[in-house]
Amino acid sequence: MRRFKKFYIETTSICNLSCYFCPPTERAKGFLSIEQFTHTLDEIKPYTDYIYFHVKGEPLLHPKIDQLLDIAEEKGFKVNITTNGTLIRKNRSKLLGKPALRQMNFSLHSFDGDPGSRDLKQYLADILEFVNEARATTDMISSFRLWNLSENNEENVKTKRNRELLAMIEEAFDLDYEIQERYKPGTGSGMKIADRVYLNQDPQFRWPALDEEEDDGVGFCHALRNQAGVLIDGTVIPCCLDGEGILKLGNVNEQSFTDIIAGERATAIYDGFSRRQAVEELCRKCGYRQRFGKSSKKEALAL
C-alpha cells in the first residue's frame, strides 16, 4: 500500500493576511467542520501518520483548532502546522500541551503581507515566546521559514527586512555567527540553530497557474508519491500547491480515498512522473516542480 510522508488537510480557506507571494483563493471561504475532519482522517488513516494543516488559509483562524488536534491524537496522527505567526499569542493555550502537535512552521516572510499594521520586533517576540515555552515543556519542533529570497545571495544579505529578522533570531538564540554566512542558497535544506529549532531559507517560486508559461514537462515531482491533500470541501489534490483544486482527483465526501488515488487521473499523474514527464497542464506550469531538476527527454523515455 502506498504511504505518504505528508498529507495536507486544509482546515480553512480564509487568511488574515494578503501576501504578495501567495495568490488569493477564488474558492468559497469557510472552515473545515469537526465531522468532515474526522471523516477525512478515517479515510486517509491507512496511508499516512503525518498530517499538515496547510494549503491555503491561516490554520490558527480555525475556532476549534484545539479540538482538531485532540481528534488527530485520538486517531494516531502527528500534526504539523504552517502559520504566518500573527495569531500565535491568541492561540497559545490551544496549542501548547497538545501531544499530536509535532511541528510548527512559522512563515516569517508573511510579515510583509500586512504592511504598516504590525511591529516587526513584537511580531517575532510573540513567536519566540511560544517557541521557547514549547521547547521547555514539550518535544515540539519549530521551524522559521524565509521563502521570499532572491536567487542572488548577495542581494539577500543586503535585504534590510530579512537581515533584521535574522539578526533578532541570532540574538534570541545567542548565536556566535551570522546565519547568512552559513546559508547555502538553493539547497532547500534546514539549518539547526538550537535544540528542536530550525531555520529554512529558499528562493521565492512561482505558484502553478493555468495562465503561467508552460515548459516542456520533463522533470519530476513528489505529488502522489510522498504527498497528497484535501481541501475544505473534500476535494482531493495531488500536492499542496494545487490551492484551487484544478487537479481534482475526486472528493472524499463522495467516494473512498482508496478509490480516488487508484483512479485514472491520479494514476496518470503518478505514472507520468515515474517517466519524468508532467502529464497535466498545471504541472507543466509549476515553478516549484522545476526545482527537482530535469532529465533529458532521452532519459525520460528510458525510465
Summary of the structure (lengths in Angstrom):
residues: 303
radius of gyration: 19.5
end to end distance: 22.1
largest distance: 55.5
contacts: 942
relative contact order: 0.13
helix: 35%
strand: 18%
